[in-house]
Amino acid sequence: MHTSLSTIKLIRYLVAYVFITSGLMKLLSPELGHYLISLGPPFSQNTVYVIAIIEIICGIFILVNKGVKLATIPLIIIMIAALLLTKVSSLQSGFVQFSFNARLDIVMLVLLYILHSRGIRK
């Protein structure tokens, strides 16, 4: 599969935007932090802060194209955990409802996989 440099750059910028924004919101929005904590273990206030900082730092690495392959790994783990903790329960309402609820998580996982598989190629 041949993907042009501009496409990979666009994917990097979009992924970085999503995770930097998400991390900042976890730090700045008490409602979002409380929602994550309400999910129960493994979420505590400290866990929310750690996840937020990881998202921001990894997002910055992806944005500046440094250590992209390594930066995607913790983000993939975070996305899988988010999918399992917040979306899998919607399977009780059926696969279509789950697919709808999980659509953005799945798209982010695919984009992270693309960035990870591209490594540090320019």
N, C-alpha and C positions, 0 to 999 in steps of 0.2 A: 504494500500500500504506500503510495507516494503522497506525502502531505507537504505542502509548501511551507516555507519558513513563516510566511505571514499568517497562515492558519494556526501553526503552533504558538506563535506570539499571541494571537488573539485568545487562544485557549488559556495560555499562561495568565494573561491579563484578567480574563473573566474569572478563572479559578482563584487567583490572588484577591480580586475584588470581593468575591463571595466570602472567603475565609477571613480576610482582614476585617470586613464589615461584621461578620458573624462574631468574631472574637471581641471586637469593640463593643458590640451590643450586649454580650454576656457580661462585660465589665461595667457597662454604663446603665443597663436597664434592670432595675430590681425585679420587675415582673418576669423577665426571661430567666433570671437566676432562680427565682422562687419556683417557676414551673419545672425547671430541671431538678431542683432539690425535691420537689413533690413526687418525682418519679421513684424516689427511694434509693436504696443502695444501687449502684456505687456512687451516687451523687450527693456530695456535701458542698458547702460553700467553697471550701478549698479545692475540691475537684473541679468545680465550675471555673474557678480562677486559673487553674492549671490548664484546662482545656482551652480557655480563652487565650492564654499566653501562647500556647502551642499553635493555635490557629493563626494568631497574628504573626508570630515569628516565621512559621512555615510559609504563610502567605507572602511575606516580604521576600523570603528567599526565592520563591517562585516568580514573584514580580521582577526581581533583579536578575533572574536567570543564574542563580548560584546554588549549587547543590540541589537542583530540582528533583533528581531521582531520589535522594535521601529525604527531602522535604515532603514528598508525596506519601511516604510510608506512614507517618503518624496520622496524616489526614485521612488516609484510607481506613485506618483503624478507627478513627473517630466517626467516620461516616458509616462503617459497618455497625458500630455500637449504637449510633443514633437510629439506624434502620431497625435494629433488633429491639431496642428499648422503647421506641416511640411509634413504630409503624407496624410491626408484626402483629400486634394485638388487633389491628383492623382487619386481619384475615378472617376474623369471626363474622364480619359483615360480608364476606365474599372476596374473591380474587380481584374483581374489577375495582371494588372500593379500595383494597390494599394497593393495587397498581396506581390508582389515582393519588392516594395519600403518599406513596413512596416515590412518585415520579421524579421529583427534584433530587432526592437522595441518590437515586439510581443514575441519573444524568451526571451528577457530580462524581460518583464512583467511576463511571466510564471515562470522564474527562481526566480524572486523576490517573487512571490506568494508562491512558494515552500518554500523558506527561511522563509517567514512570517508565513506560516502555521506550520512549524516545530518549531517555537519559539526558546526557549533556550535549547531545548533537546540536550543532548550530544550523 
